[in-house]
Structures are given as C-alpha cells and as structure tokens.
Amino acid sequence: MATALDNDIDVLAKARRVIGGAYVPTDDEPYMCDAQQDYFRNLLMAWKKSILDASAGTLAQLQDGPLREPDLNDRASSETDWGIELRTRDRQRKLIAKIDSALRRIEEGEYGYCEVTGEPIGLGRLQARPIATMTVEAQEAHERREKISRDD
C-alpha cells in the first residue's frame, strides 16, 4: 500500500517534470545564485499547483455526494478509503504551508540556509526536499532532542 510520503514524492517528481528544462543546479555555480533561486521557486510553485489540483479532484468527488453502498462491508471499505484520502489531503494542506514558507524565504534571500546554523543546506538535500530548513546535521540533532524529550 502506498504511503503518504510516497504520494508526496510522486507529486514532487511530477512537479520536476512540469518545470522541465535543461537547467539543474550544480555545485559549479555560486550557491543560491539567481538561476538556482528561480529553479527552486518554479519547482515549489509547480509542486504546490500539483497538490492543489489533486485536492480539487477530491473536492469534486466529495461534492458529487457520498455513495451509499448497500452492502455493509462495501460501505465500511468506502468510508475507510475516504478517511485515508482526507488524512492525505490534510497532510498536503500542511505541506502547502511549508511550501509557502519556502517561497517566502526565497523572496527574503534566506532560502537554502539552515535556520539553526546559518550554513548552506546543500543542493542535494534541497533537490530531495525543497522545503528543508536545516542541514542534515542540524535536523539529526533536532530529532535526537525531540526523541529525548519524548522519552522523558
């Protein structure tokens, strides 16, 4: 069964195909130069559009009215499917807020830099997760602190 993370990755891959083009950010150019910022801005906007388009499809299905399955097992299965779909849309709603935050950081010139250390996050990490706000090291430290506080 596909997970919500798999769905997010698929939607991001679709956004990459939408922006197309031959340009891919490389380490050979200055970090977060105009071309890189434009690339990530376009990627984030395409990712957001893709999510909103999928949400519109879900909304249209919901507005068509609920299907009343005569069989109780079929009805339970349908309701479970809708519950999963709605949880996925809620996750994507939160993802859109993170995308908007990343777009705002691009406009403010803060995109691509760790919010904890101020160091460059790195093109590879941003390609994999364009909404990243921390370097891998800072993220790992943050997760260790969270785990310790949960265990207490």
N, C-alpha and C positions, 0 to 999 in steps of 0.2 A: 504494500500500500504506500502511495506517495505521501510524504510528509509536507508540512507547510514550508519547511526550509527548502525542500526540493522544488516546490512551486515558486518560491522567491527566486531561486537560482534560475529556473526556466524563464521567468519573467525578465530577469536581468539579461539573460542570454538573448532573449527576443529584442530587448532594448538595444543591445550591442549591434544586432543585425539591422535594426531600423536606422541607426545613425550611420552605419556602413562607413564608406570612405576608406582611403588607404592609410590615413594617419593613425598611428598608435603611439602613445607617449613612450619615450625611451630615456634611458639614463644619460644619453649623449647630449641632451639639451639642458638648459638651466631648469632647475626644479621649480615647478608651478609657474612656468612661463605662460604667456597669453594663449599659446596653442594648447597646452595641457589644460589650462582652466576652461577653455572653450570645449575641449573634448569631454571633460568631466561634467560640465554644465549640460551639454547636449545629451550625454548618457543619462544623467539624473532626470532630465526632463522627459526623455523617452521612456525611462523606467516608470516614472510617475504616470505618464499617459497610458501606458500599458496596464497598470494597476487600475486606473480609473475606468478604462474601457471594460475590463473584466468585471468590475463592480457594477457597471451599468447593465451588463448582461444578467447578473444575479438579481438586480433590482427589477428588471423587466420580467424575469421568471417569477419573482415573488408577487408582482402586480397581476400576473395572469391568474392568480388565485391558487389556493392550495389544492392539491389533488387529494381527493378523499378516496383512498383505496378501500375497496370493500373487505379485503382480507386483512385481519389484524396484524399479521406478520408483515405484509407488504406495507401497511401504514407505518408500522414501527420502523421498518427499514428506511422508508422515505423520510420520516422525521429525523432519524439518525443522520442521514445524508445531509439534510438541511441544517442540522445543528453543526456538523463539520464545516459546511460551506460558510455559515455565518461566523464561526470562530475564525476561519481563514480570512474572511473579509475584515474582521476586527483587527487581526494581526496586520493586515495590509493597511488599515487606517493608521495604525501606529507607525508603520513603515513610511507612509506618506509624510507624516510629521518629521521623521528623521531625514527624509529626502529634502523637504523644505528647509530644514535646518542646515543641511549641507549646501544647498543653493545659496542660502543667506551667508554662510561662511565664505563661499566663493566671492560673492559681491563685496564682502568686508576684507578680503585678502587673507583670511585665516585658514582657508581650506588646504588640507594636505599636511597640516602641522598638528602635532599632538597637543591636546588641551591640557595635559598634565606637565609634560617636559618641554614643550615648545619645539621639539626636534621634528624633522621631516618624517612623516608616516611611511613613505615609500610608495613608489608607483605600483609595485607588485601587489601590495596589500590593498591599495585603492582600486586597482583593477578588479580584485576579487570581491572587495566590499567597499563600494564607493561612498558609503555613509560612515566609514570608520572615523573615529575621533581621537583614537590613541594608537601609539605604536604597539607592536606585538608585545614588547616587554612591559609597557605600562598597562596594557589590557590584562596580561597574565598576573601582574601584581595586584591589580584591582580585583580580579576574580579570586585570588588567594585570600585577600582581605575579606571579601564577601563570604567565602566558604568558612573562614574562621569565625566570623560574626554569626553565621547561621548555626554553627556547631555549638556556640556558647549557650 
